[in-house]
Amino acid sequence: MVVPKQAFGAAKNVSAEFLDNFQMDGLLGLAFRKINSIKPVQQNTFFENLKPNLAAPLFATALRSNAPGTYDFGFIDQSKYKGTLAYTEVDSSSGHWKIYVTGSSMLNYGFHAIVDSGSTLALLQPEYVDAYWAKVPHAAHDDTAGGYIFPCDADLPDFWLKIGGAKHIISGDYFNNGYMDDSGVMCFGALQSNNGFINAILGQTFMKGRYIVHEDSNGLPRMGLARLAHL
């Protein structure tokens, strides 16, 4: 895939997370032009420049836990998912892949969420997060850690979200974001509060184990989701 004259932005400030991860070179623009921050003239994202040359105006993610994932550009690989894709409309007005979640296994009311592979955690409304961690013995919010921590040997419950008329289960194993320290006693949760922001963020914690189609045809974006065939 070749995109002539793609604009790049050079970072002036870099977080410790980027500096510590030598395999990470930067961020690839797979969202919409509205949030492109190049100045003085705003530019198209990589996906928007690539899209006219694709067989279909879409890309699909197949992220896995503790294993390499894949991105498909311009086609849907039916061998990578089970069943059928559940499609839902995307609100791109903010520049993100924003969808509407109609319900969950915790609290039965809907909310808007941004699906973002550039985010590690799942960030939901505080009441959702509190309800989940209340089910985990000895889990507690830790101000120093900046969120919920729990005993690393805890059996974390699964959690589902209803999107596009289908229930999408997130394995409890995905909610362990790693050890707090070398002792290996307490771990940091991968489900945390969005601190009251309007939109939730469904990062890699949600995207793992799922084949997710991001389609933008004639300005009518939509997203299709299904369980991966091989986890």
C-alpha positions, 0 to 999 in steps of 0.5 A: 500500500502506497500513499503519496505525499502523506503528511507526518506530524513530529512530536514536540512532547513525548510521554514516558509510555512512548519512550519506554516502548521501543517497538512503538514508532508513533500513531497511525491515522485511522480516524477521520480528518476532523481530529487531524492536528497538523498545522497550519493546514489540516491534512487527511489521515492515512486511512482517508488518503488510502481509501480511494485506492482500496477495493472497499472503503474499509479496514478491519482489526483482529487484535488478540491477547498475548499474540500478534494481531492483524489489520486488513485494508480494503477487504473483510477476511471471513475466515477470521471471525465466527458467525455474522458481523453485527453492524451499527452506525458510527457517529463521526462528527467528533472525528472518532469511530463513535458508536452507541452501546445499548446495554450491558451485563452491569447496568441496563442503559445505553451510552456512546463509546469511542472504539480506539485501538490507540487506547489500552484500557476500557474507560466507562462511566464510573457507575459501570466500573464501580459495579464491576469491581464490586464483584471482585473480592478485595478490589479497591480504588487506589488513588496512588495507582489512579484506578482500581487494583485487585489481587492478581490471583483473582478470578475476574468475571466476564462482561458483555456489551450490547452493540448492533443488536448483539451481545459482545462478551469481554473475557475477564482475563482481559481486565488484568493490565499487569502487576503493580510492582515486582511482588506480583500481589496486586494488579491494575485493572484494564477497566477504569473510569472515564472520569465522567466524560460524555463518551466512554472509550473502548480500547484494546481491552474491548477490541481483543478477541474481536474482528471489527470492521471500520467502513466509511462508504459515501460518508455513512460510516458503520462498524461491524463486530464479530468474535474471532475464529481463533483467539 
